[in-house]
Amino acid sequence: MAKIELNDVSLTFTIRQQRKVPLKEYLVKGLFRESRNPRIPIHALNHLNLTAHDGDRIGVVGHNGAGKSTLLKLLAGVYPPTKGTRVVEGRICSLFDIALGFEMDANGWENIRYRGYLLGETPKSLEKKIDGIAAFSELGAFLDVPVRYYSSGMLVRLAFSISTAVSPEVLLVDEVLGAGDLAFQVKARERMRELMAAARLMVLVTHDIGTLEQICNRAIWLQHGALMADGEPREVVAKYKRSVGPSGAAHPVGGDLSDTDEDEPAARATTEIRAAA
Ligand SMILES: Nc1ncnc2c1ncn2[C@@H]1O[C@H](COP(=O)(O)OP(=O)(O)OP(=O)(O)O)[C@@H](O)[C@H]1O
């Protein structure tokens, strides 16, 4: 049985206003002082409650920076909640940032093994799947070459072929359908359809409302990290669309930057971005 249970979950990132600066500038400008380089909390998720069970196919909608990807990463266990509790039961398959984390000096075959083990395969179970993974990637002789020499599209092919060879119970997907070239996309879509049908529980982040309404039986709408609506996809999407309005500029993008955070964030991101405060 697969299950997701988020109880009053909040996730706050803390960033610094200044980007990375040379040591000299850091000392001369006194950037070590809190007042000169203040911490800025970004409330990416705000007091979220969500329960999902077998059979739920949840589509997540919301503006840029609403917290959709952060929610997926929290469900996958990449980020712990700053506040509240997260329970996810079932074997998780995460389809986001899939081309990251390869061993660049290892070849394709070796990377299939490394990643397969990370996904919970055993040497025995992987042996049965490895030829299928290689065939799906269509990388042929390139599988003997260190992945450092792959193009970005070839890396995506390999990553997608491995990640989708498992049988997930909880499938977490973030706009992955644009993977690879045109020929690969056709195959990838078919594979995704099979995977989604096989998963017990799915959470899909997408800006493609048509796909969401086709695939999902439930939708949630996030705005500045808060849950605005949860229910039947058409109704939730209609509410989201109404909030955007005909001009398309109903609310500022990004997470909530209001300075009302009382928490010491558990997930402090090291980031070089200059906060657009
Ligand atoms: N690693 C990080 N460090 C600091 N802030 C972050 C980090 N990741 C996300 N954020 C912030 O958290 C907020 C939510 O970001 P998230 O990526 O979850 O949005 P999203 O809804 O997926 O947006 P989009 O539709 O643009 O992909 C944003 O304000 C973003 O700036």
Ligand as a Chemical Component Dictionary entry (heavy atoms), coordinates in Angstrom:
data_LIG
# 
_chem_comp.id                   LIG 
_chem_comp.type                 NON-POLYMER 
_chem_comp.pdbx_formal_charge   0 
_chem_comp.three_letter_code    LIG 
# 
loop_
_chem_comp_atom.comp_id 
_chem_comp_atom.atom_id 
_chem_comp_atom.alt_atom_id 
_chem_comp_atom.type_symbol 
_chem_comp_atom.charge 
_chem_comp_atom.model_Cartn_x 
_chem_comp_atom.model_Cartn_y 
_chem_comp_atom.model_Cartn_z 
_chem_comp_atom.pdbx_ordinal 
LIG N1  N1  N 0 17.499 25.537 -3.239  1  
LIG C1  C1  C 0 16.810 26.653 -3.039  2  
LIG N2  N2  N 0 17.344 27.677 -2.344  3  
LIG C2  C2  C 0 16.640 28.793 -2.090  4  
LIG N3  N3  N 0 15.382 29.009 -2.515  5  
LIG C3  C3  C 0 14.804 28.036 -3.231  6  
LIG C4  C4  C 0 15.472 26.820 -3.528  7  
LIG N4  N4  N 0 14.636 26.037 -4.263  8  
LIG C5  C5  C 0 13.494 26.741 -4.407  9  
LIG N5  N5  N 0 13.594 27.946 -3.790  10 
LIG C6  C6  C 0 12.564 28.974 -3.701  11 
LIG O1  O1  O 0 11.377 28.352 -3.238  12 
LIG C7  C7  C 0 10.245 28.871 -3.932  13 
LIG C8  C8  C 0 9.507  27.714 -4.582  14 
LIG O2  O2  O 0 10.313 27.207 -5.650  15 
LIG P1  P1  P 0 9.863  25.946 -6.529  16 
LIG O3  O3  O 0 11.008 25.591 -7.400  17 
LIG O4  O4  O 0 9.308  24.911 -5.640  18 
LIG O5  O5  O 0 8.686  26.601 -7.386  19 
LIG P2  P2  P 0 7.808  25.950 -8.559  20 
LIG O6  O6  O 0 6.378  26.102 -8.169  21 
LIG O7  O7  O 0 8.285  24.575 -8.881  22 
LIG O8  O8  O 0 8.139  26.955 -9.742  23 
LIG P3  P3  P 0 8.200  26.750 -11.354 24 
LIG O9  O9  O 0 6.819  26.616 -11.860 25 
LIG O10 O10 O 0 8.827  28.039 -11.785 26 
LIG O11 O11 O 0 9.095  25.566 -11.623 27 
LIG C9  C9  C 0 10.776 29.920 -4.913  28 
LIG O12 O12 O 0 10.595 31.207 -4.357  29 
LIG C10 C10 C 0 12.253 29.597 -5.054  30 
LIG O13 O13 O 0 12.978 30.805 -5.227  31 
# 
loop_
_chem_comp_bond.comp_id 
_chem_comp_bond.atom_id_1 
_chem_comp_bond.atom_id_2 
_chem_comp_bond.value_order 
_chem_comp_bond.pdbx_ordinal 
LIG N1  C1  SING 1  
LIG C1  N2  SING 2  
LIG C1  C4  DOUB 3  
LIG N2  C2  DOUB 4  
LIG C2  N3  SING 5  
LIG N3  C3  DOUB 6  
LIG C3  C4  SING 7  
LIG C3  N5  SING 8  
LIG C4  N4  SING 9  
LIG N4  C5  DOUB 10 
LIG C5  N5  SING 11 
LIG N5  C6  SING 12 
LIG C6  O1  SING 13 
LIG C6  C10 SING 14 
LIG O1  C7  SING 15 
LIG C7  C8  SING 16 
LIG C7  C9  SING 17 
LIG C8  O2  SING 18 
LIG O2  P1  SING 19 
LIG P1  O3  DOUB 20 
LIG P1  O4  SING 21 
LIG P1  O5  SING 22 
LIG O5  P2  SING 23 
LIG P2  O6  DOUB 24 
LIG P2  O7  SING 25 
LIG P2  O8  SING 26 
LIG O8  P3  SING 27 
LIG P3  O9  DOUB 28 
LIG P3  O10 SING 29 
LIG P3  O11 SING 30 
LIG C9  O12 SING 31 
LIG C9  C10 SING 32 
LIG C10 O13 SING 33 
# 
